[in-house]
Amino acid sequence: MTSFTSETNVSYDNDRPRALRSWKVEDLTLLLGTAFSALALNWIFYTALTTATGATGFVVTWTLLFYTFYYLANRIELGPQAASDRLWTAFTWSAALLLLAPLITILLYVIVKGLPGLTKDFFTQDLSATGTLDTGGGASAAIVGTLEQVAIAVFISVPLGVLTAVYLNEVRGKFRRPVRMFVDAMSGIPSIVAGLFIYAVWIVAFGHGFSGFAASLSLSILMLPTICRTSEEVLRLVPGGLREGSLALGATRWKTVRQVVLPTAASGLVTAVVLGVARAVGETAPLIMTAFGSTALNRNPFSGAQDSLPLFVYRLITNPFPAQQQRAWTGALVLVIVVLILFTAARWLGARASGQKR
Amino acid sequence: MTSLNTDINELVDPAPAGGLTAKDVSCWFGERKVLERVSLEMRPRTVTALIGPSGCGKSTFLRTLNRMHELIPGAQLGGQVLLDGEDIYNPEVRATETRRRIGMVFQKPNPFPAMSIRENVLSGLKLSGLKADDPDSIVEKALTRAGLWKEVSDRLDSAGGALSGGQQQRLCIARSLAVEPEVLLMDEPCSALDPTSTLRIEDTIAEISDRVTVVIVTHNMQQAQRVSQQCAFFLAAENKPGHIVEAGPTSTIFTRPSDPRTEDYVNGRFG
């Protein structure tokens, strides 16, 4: 008769959770040791044995050597099963870090390059009276333009996109398949084609001229498929039991959608809108021939050329003068900040909309 | 003398409303017939239990009683369902109105997650477009009848989804009762619940059946015996549509069934 407690000599404090998956010191030394020996061997390769040069190649061969050493060392210590488990853990960690690397580098680079130009004037002044060699001036025209254009585009595409998603998933009408096919095809439209379309129809054929509103129209074309398909996926996640419960209480289809399905999916719908905005806010190509760009502040999105942050960056970074290039970098930084603020606000709203009652 | 008696009876016990009668109800899913000419009388203010093995069409039959069956794509139906003598499938009767008068509680508790307890109880009124004169008293009355008031009266504004499974199911019953239906259909309301919660729901059924006609589908024979006065036994032979083998007072079905198949089933020899 074996007793589990009598076999161990260690006494446990039963009131405290036990550490079940602890990293031992050996695991860490194995990781660091193999990394270091891979580095050392790679070093010898590069300096003494071959004529290879270049940092990229060095990192790549070092990583490959590290995987090999790490696997072999673990295989000797723990056997093939555990070794391949460790190796795959190493792969997934590398992939995650590799994915983060460009994001962090871009952010850091934009911050470093843009921060020197970030003054109060940058937000309050435009460039109408600033020469290419002057310092001062700002991006107020571009900031106002971007905010107005994206806001109008959201105003157009969110109701359309969400209602289409409702048609696809709740109404389940006859034209479901063709509509879904067209929405899918729409998501493949190159942004410059969306811009050209609005230019040819709204600006040339209808004769409305450049305006922020024309830019919003072209951005809506780009946002619609994203918002529609994401909303559809989100609506599909709402359990069918809730719809049945609502209908069994004597609700109509529309009331069920409005009072039960949409509120339940609120946080997901916010995500759909965020993804749509993300698609539109950094677009440059369609704005060139719709908003056209301007150095002067134009608060009215419905008439006259208007600037926007991506256009501002595009125009000034191609300029040979350092003052203009500085403004372009600062513009890029402001664009990143605007996106960050929008996303945070949307997440917060989404959490408030549905998290409250969970 | 006779007329006087009738008058007094009417005063004491007003004409019973909420009687459901199914006449030759058949159901199809696409080409497949799943229910064969089912006729059943569900008396007002009594509890009728539908029993039978899985896949014999009990739930399908229940869903024809408040027009939930037709929501499934490809579902078709024949025959008549009469609520107090009027056919609920009459084209002039709106399905939404029928569903308000004949409520339903589902197998899996489905409180609306985006609403508080209070809002859940009132949701039926909002969804069917009814005005609530005194919402607070409706909430209290419905929750009391569903046996949930004492447990949640101090947190009406918290989430319905945060309650336990049994409480959620009673919340769903309260939600159905708030629109004052004449009939309440229950599709295995306790199959996802523990024995204690099951007992609470059964108490609730006994409590509400003095004012509402209850039709309950259950796999639990003891439950059928405990809660129902009338009972119908459904059966489907392999690849054949389901039908009613025997129906009658629950005590008769369980003690002196006339069909040997019923006797085998209620004694647990199959199913």
Contacts between the chains, C-beta under 8 A, distances in Angstrom:
chain1	res1	chain2	res2	distance
A	172	B	73	7.9
A	239	B	110	7.1
A	241	B	106	6.1
A	241	B	108	5.6
A	241	B	110	4.0
A	242	B	110	5.6
A	242	B	112	6.2
A	242	B	113	7.6
A	244	B	68	6.8
A	244	B	71	7.4
A	244	B	104	8.0
A	244	B	106	6.5
A	244	B	110	7.3
A	245	B	106	6.5
A	245	B	110	4.3
A	245	B	112	7.2
A	245	B	172	7.0
A	245	B	175	7.9
A	246	B	112	7.5
A	246	B	123	7.6
A	246	B	127	5.7
A	247	B	68	7.0
A	247	B	71	6.6
A	247	B	99	6.5
A	248	B	66	6.6
A	248	B	68	6.1
A	248	B	99	5.6
A	248	B	103	6.5
A	248	B	104	4.0
A	248	B	106	7.7
A	248	B	176	7.6
A	249	B	99	6.9
A	249	B	100	6.8
A	249	B	103	7.0
A	249	B	123	6.8
A	249	B	124	4.0
A	249	B	127	5.1
A	249	B	128	6.0
A	249	B	175	7.0
A	249	B	176	7.0
A	249	B	179	6.2
A	250	B	96	4.8
A	250	B	97	6.7
A	250	B	98	8.0
A	250	B	99	4.5
A	250	B	100	3.0
A	250	B	101	7.9
A	250	B	124	6.9
A	250	B	127	6.7
A	250	B	128	3.6
A	250	B	179	6.5
A	251	B	96	6.8
A	251	B	127	3.5
A	251	B	128	6.0
A	252	B	96	5.7
A	255	B	127	5.2
A	255	B	129	7.5
A	256	B	127	7.1
A	259	B	123	7.1
A	259	B	126	6.4
A	259	B	127	5.8
A	260	B	112	5.5
A	260	B	114	7.4
A	260	B	123	7.8
A	260	B	127	7.5
A	263	B	112	7.8
A	263	B	114	3.6
A	263	B	115	7.5
A	264	B	112	7.0
A	264	B	113	5.6
A	264	B	114	4.8
A	266	B	114	6.8
A	354	B	113	7.8
A	354	B	114	6.1
A	356	B	159	7.9
A	357	B	113	6.5
A	357	B	114	5.4
A	357	B	115	6.2
A	357	B	116	6.0
A	357	B	159	4.5
A	357	B	160	7.6
A	357	B	161	7.4
A	358	B	113	6.4
A	358	B	159	5.6
A	358	B	161	6.1
A	358	B	162	7.4
